[in-house]
């Protein structure tokens, strides 16, 4: 019984561990020109030791998209080969999909690339996390 309690506590602490945040250089392409800004990025851990990048506000639980009640979504042309399914989901949820690059102490100043869904001017969630959270609610048209 003690072993089960220990592993349950260990598993729970991994799921709800305090996010690790750091300052990063963010680079996106807008109107064919790179825009570089300084932002705080956080790592959100999920089961299976997966990591996802989110804004500082989303790491604190201050962004609506992570608390939004999940309801079935009908996304037109979701599975067509033209366009990213993650970008389509982001747009359907009211966000702006972006491919972005970032460099930080963790990356030793080297640029890494991923996709995010931007909500408003500061809230963002990595598209792979958004897809993971919403995949069971997507109805195909």
Buried (B, 14 or more C-beta within 10 A) or exposed (E): EEEEEEEEEEEEEEEEEEBEBBEBBBBBEEEEEEEEEEBBBBBBBEEEEEEBBBBBBBBEEEBEBBEEEEEEBEBEEBEEEEEBBBBBBBBBBEBEBBBBBBBBEBBEEEEEEBBBBBBBEBBBBBBBBBBEBBEEEBEEE
